[in-house]
């Protein structure tokens, strides 16, 4: 069964460094998402991406964040200058369509900023 | 504002028994979709069940079913014949017509052998 994959599973970085989190969505899906979950808290939406552009973003998704689909398979989240409060689990998700379609999640990348 | 409330931070149930997890929400939308996701200790987010708001019939998926009350804006998840593998964090996550899922704070379910 097709699944969303994410790499790396765990990333440790120093404050101020840039990180890129990678995701491979399910191949026939058209909508892509990033969510994050700070330990012990609820899952928060960051951004959605469709047709090679951001379609919606939250207030968390400021200028330090960017997303890209560099080729036909990968979907990346870049954090330019990491802060301690960026430490969280980052989930990529994809769906065939918009509202009515299920979003399928990857296993997540645990980001630790020291 | 669209809000999602899961009022039970923790629940426990005896193996083979039935448990119901509650979820209420607030939205001005009339057409939307509701999902329950399960997050086991591995932290993978797994889709459990979905309900379309325009459907009166409650969704069922094997041992999982929902009780959807649109007027009350309530969307509870019933797990029958609970199994040890059901132990997880359960999130109610409506999709209110925009791009994102709006997650509740979750209910941690413990299964007692």
Boltz contact constraints between the chains, C-beta under 6 A:
constraints:
  - contact:
      token1: [A, 42]
      token2: [B, 103]
      max_distance: 6.0
  - contact:
      token1: [A, 42]
      token2: [B, 105]
      max_distance: 6.0
  - contact:
      token1: [A, 43]
      token2: [B, 103]
      max_distance: 6.0
  - contact:
      token1: [A, 45]
      token2: [B, 100]
      max_distance: 6.0
  - contact:
      token1: [A, 48]
      token2: [B, 99]
      max_distance: 6.0
  - contact:
      token1: [A, 55]
      token2: [B, 99]
      max_distance: 6.0
  - contact:
      token1: [A, 56]
      token2: [B, 99]
      max_distance: 6.0
  - contact:
      token1: [A, 89]
      token2: [B, 43]
      max_distance: 6.0
  - contact:
      token1: [A, 91]
      token2: [B, 45]
      max_distance: 6.0
  - contact:
      token1: [A, 99]
      token2: [B, 95]
      max_distance: 6.0
  - contact:
      token1: [A, 99]
      token2: [B, 97]
      max_distance: 6.0
  - contact:
      token1: [A, 100]
      token2: [B, 33]
      max_distance: 6.0
  - contact:
      token1: [A, 102]
      token2: [B, 47]
      max_distance: 6.0
  - contact:
      token1: [A, 102]
      token2: [B, 50]
      max_distance: 6.0
  - contact:
      token1: [A, 105]
      token2: [B, 45]
      max_distance: 6.0
  - contact:
      token1: [A, 107]
      token2: [B, 44]
      max_distance: 6.0
  - contact:
      token1: [A, 108]
      token2: [B, 43]
      max_distance: 6.0
